[in-house]
């Protein structure tokens, strides 16, 4: 496999691995962001891009280090890409674009107070994070890059912490309804029955 897919895999994993860190800037400070008159994305998006640059700079020296050289891992990688895309698609069916973009959390006046438990969210509480994971594991498998595997582990660890923070906020917002939903539906690994 040429170096272009590996370079692309590394870049994608750098970006995906910073998603939980981006949300660390949102969830603990949601009330602060909602109190601002300007959109918080004027601060949050540049901060997220800065995270890409930092993580990219830290991991650049290893972006050529491969654990294996083989073409066959692209077969399961392609399956994971397709599964991830399908999950993204299903995630948007019962969720507004504003909800997917986090506007209810950070922009005053966009407080959609509807707990969505239908569709894919009846099987997994955080399908978008599951889709992110499918994409990162797909790139890790396909490229064989050690850095992609490490960034995936980093995203799993920070994502686990971030999900706990998000769920505390959701339980505060929706109360017993969310607590019951949380007991019935798994967080990231879906229920298939």
GIFENMO-V348519 format. One record per residue. N is the residue number from 1. PHI is phi in whole degrees, -180 to 180 (999 if undefined). PSI is psi in degrees with one decimal (* if undefined). D_CENTER is the distance of its C-alpha to the mean C-alpha in Angstrom with 2 decimals. Layout:
N | PHI | PSI | D_CENTER
N | PHI | PSI | D_CENTER
This chain:
1 | 999 | 139.3 | 27.17
2 | -72 | 171.6 | 27.44
3 | -77 | -16.8 | 25.65
4 | -63 | -48.6 | 23.91
5 | -62 | -34.7 | 21.28
6 | -67 | -43.6 | 20.79
7 | -61 | -45.1 | 20.49
8 | -63 | -43.0 | 17.97
9 | -60 | -43.5 | 15.95
10 | -63 | -45.5 | 16.13
11 | -62 | -46.1 | 15.13
12 | -60 | -44.4 | 12.05
13 | -67 | -33.7 | 11.04
14 | -60 | -47.8 | 12.03
15 | -66 | -50.3 | 9.82
16 | -62 | -36.7 | 6.55
17 | -67 | -19.7 | 7.90
18 | -92 | -4.9 | 8.42
19 | -59 | -48.4 | 5.29
20 | -60 | -38.0 | 6.27
21 | -65 | -36.1 | 9.70
22 | -59 | -45.6 | 9.54
23 | -72 | -20.5 | 9.06
24 | -63 | -28.2 | 11.87
25 | -77 | -16.8 | 13.95
26 | -98 | -61.9 | 13.50
27 | -59 | -46.7 | 13.91
28 | -69 | -19.8 | 16.96
29 | -117 | 21.4 | 18.57
30 | -56 | -44.4 | 17.99
31 | -63 | -40.0 | 21.79
32 | -61 | -47.9 | 22.51
33 | -64 | -38.6 | 20.34
34 | -68 | -24.8 | 21.96
35 | -79 | -13.4 | 25.36
36 | -79 | 147.0 | 25.19
37 | -80 | -33.7 | 27.10
38 | -89 | 158.2 | 25.06
39 | -61 | 132.4 | 21.51
40 | -68 | -14.6 | 19.24
41 | -68 | -16.1 | 17.26
42 | -66 | -23.6 | 20.36
43 | -101 | -44.1 | 19.37
44 | -67 | -42.7 | 15.58
45 | -67 | -45.8 | 15.05
46 | -61 | -35.5 | 17.71
47 | -64 | -39.8 | 16.34
48 | -66 | -43.0 | 12.95
49 | -62 | -37.8 | 15.15
50 | -62 | -37.4 | 17.25
51 | -62 | -41.7 | 14.45
52 | -58 | -45.8 | 14.14
53 | -64 | -43.4 | 17.91
54 | -64 | -51.1 | 18.21
55 | -65 | -39.8 | 15.92
56 | -62 | -41.6 | 17.53
57 | -65 | -40.8 | 20.91
58 | -66 | -39.3 | 20.50
59 | -96 | -5.2 | 19.48
60 | -54 | -43.0 | 21.72
61 | -63 | -19.3 | 24.69
62 | -107 | 8.2 | 22.99
63 | -72 | -1.9 | 21.44
64 | -111 | -4.0 | 24.49
65 | -78 | 112.3 | 24.71
66 | -106 | 145.1 | 24.47
67 | -87 | -27.5 | 24.78
68 | -156 | 154.3 | 26.42
69 | -118 | 102.0 | 27.82
70 | -157 | 150.4 | 27.71
71 | -91 | -26.0 | 26.90
72 | -61 | -28.6 | 26.52
73 | -64 | -14.9 | 22.92
74 | -67 | -24.7 | 21.88
75 | -63 | -54.7 | 22.99
76 | -67 | -27.8 | 20.40
77 | -63 | -43.9 | 17.78
78 | -63 | -39.1 | 18.77
79 | -61 | -45.1 | 18.57
80 | -64 | -38.4 | 14.94
81 | -61 | -45.4 | 14.20
82 | -64 | -43.0 | 16.21
83 | -62 | -45.1 | 14.63
84 | -59 | -45.0 | 11.08
85 | -64 | -40.3 | 12.85
86 | -63 | -42.5 | 14.78
87 | -65 | -42.4 | 12.00
88 | -57 | -45.2 | 10.58
89 | -61 | -46.0 | 14.28
90 | -67 | -32.1 | 14.95
91 | -65 | -31.3 | 12.20
92 | -84 | -8.5 | 14.07
93 | -68 | -41.3 | 17.45
94 | -115 | 18.4 | 17.94
95 | -129 | 135.9 | 15.62
96 | -76 | 161.5 | 16.90
97 | -61 | -34.0 | 15.43
98 | -64 | -42.0 | 16.01
99 | -65 | -43.9 | 13.98
100 | -62 | -34.2 | 10.93
101 | -85 | -2.8 | 11.58
102 | 83 | 10.9 | 12.11
103 | -60 | -39.9 | 15.85
104 | -60 | -26.9 | 17.21
105 | -77 | -31.8 | 15.81
106 | -122 | -16.3 | 17.29
107 | -113 | 121.7 | 20.05
108 | -62 | 137.6 | 23.29
109 | 93 | -8.4 | 24.61
110 | -111 | 29.2 | 21.32
111 | -82 | 78.3 | 21.23
112 | -73 | 116.1 | 20.68
113 | -103 | 50.2 | 21.70
114 | -119 | 121.7 | 21.03
115 | -85 | 118.7 | 19.25
116 | -96 | 119.4 | 18.10
117 | -126 | 9.8 | 18.82
118 | -100 | 175.1 | 20.03
119 | 64 | -139.6 | 18.88
120 | -64 | -25.9 | 15.89
121 | -73 | -5.2 | 15.22
122 | -83 | -10.7 | 18.59
123 | -112 | -27.6 | 17.30
124 | -152 | 133.8 | 13.89
125 | -72 | -31.7 | 12.76
126 | -125 | 68.5 | 8.96
127 | -65 | -31.3 | 9.01
128 | -64 | -39.8 | 6.01
129 | -68 | -35.0 | 4.07
130 | -63 | -41.9 | 7.34
131 | -63 | -42.4 | 7.36
132 | -57 | -45.0 | 4.79
133 | -62 | -43.2 | 7.15
134 | -58 | -43.5 | 10.03
135 | -65 | -45.2 | 9.76
136 | -66 | -42.8 | 9.74
137 | -66 | -37.8 | 12.47
138 | -59 | -47.1 | 14.23
139 | -66 | -37.1 | 14.60
140 | -63 | -48.9 | 15.67
141 | -61 | -50.3 | 18.20
142 | -63 | -45.3 | 19.50
143 | -82 | -29.0 | 20.11
144 | 72 | 13.0 | 21.18
145 | -77 | 129.2 | 20.12
146 | -60 | -38.6 | 20.19
147 | -65 | -34.0 | 17.89
148 | -67 | -41.5 | 15.09
149 | -63 | -43.4 | 15.63
150 | -65 | -40.9 | 15.78
151 | -66 | -33.9 | 12.58
152 | -65 | -43.2 | 10.87
153 | -63 | -43.4 | 12.85
154 | -58 | -44.8 | 12.00
155 | -65 | -37.1 | 8.20
156 | -63 | -44.1 | 9.47
157 | -67 | -52.3 | 11.93
158 | -68 | -33.8 | 10.22
159 | -65 | -38.5 | 7.40
160 | -62 | -42.8 | 10.59
161 | -67 | -44.6 | 12.31
162 | -63 | -39.8 | 9.88
163 | -62 | -40.2 | 9.85
164 | -61 | -41.5 | 13.61
165 | -65 | -44.6 | 13.95
166 | -63 | -41.3 | 12.27
167 | -68 | -33.6 | 14.46
168 | -63 | -41.7 | 17.45
169 | -65 | -42.8 | 17.09
170 | -66 | -38.8 | 16.84
171 | -67 | -35.5 | 19.81
172 | -66 | -38.6 | 21.68
173 | -75 | -41.5 | 21.14
174 | -110 | -7.0 | 21.98
175 | 63 | -135.9 | 24.12
176 | -61 | -31.9 | 25.62
177 | -60 | -43.8 | 24.03
178 | -72 | -37.2 | 20.52
179 | -61 | -41.2 | 22.10
180 | -67 | -43.4 | 23.70
181 | -60 | -42.0 | 20.59
182 | -63 | -37.4 | 18.80
183 | -70 | -29.1 | 21.84
184 | -92 | -29.6 | 21.93
185 | -120 | 129.9 | 18.44
186 | -66 | 156.8 | 16.28
187 | -69 | -62.9 | 12.92
188 | -122 | -35.3 | 10.77
189 | -86 | 115.4 | 13.71
190 | -71 | 157.3 | 15.41
191 | -94 | 126.7 | 19.05
192 | -95 | -14.8 | 20.97
193 | -80 | * | 24.29
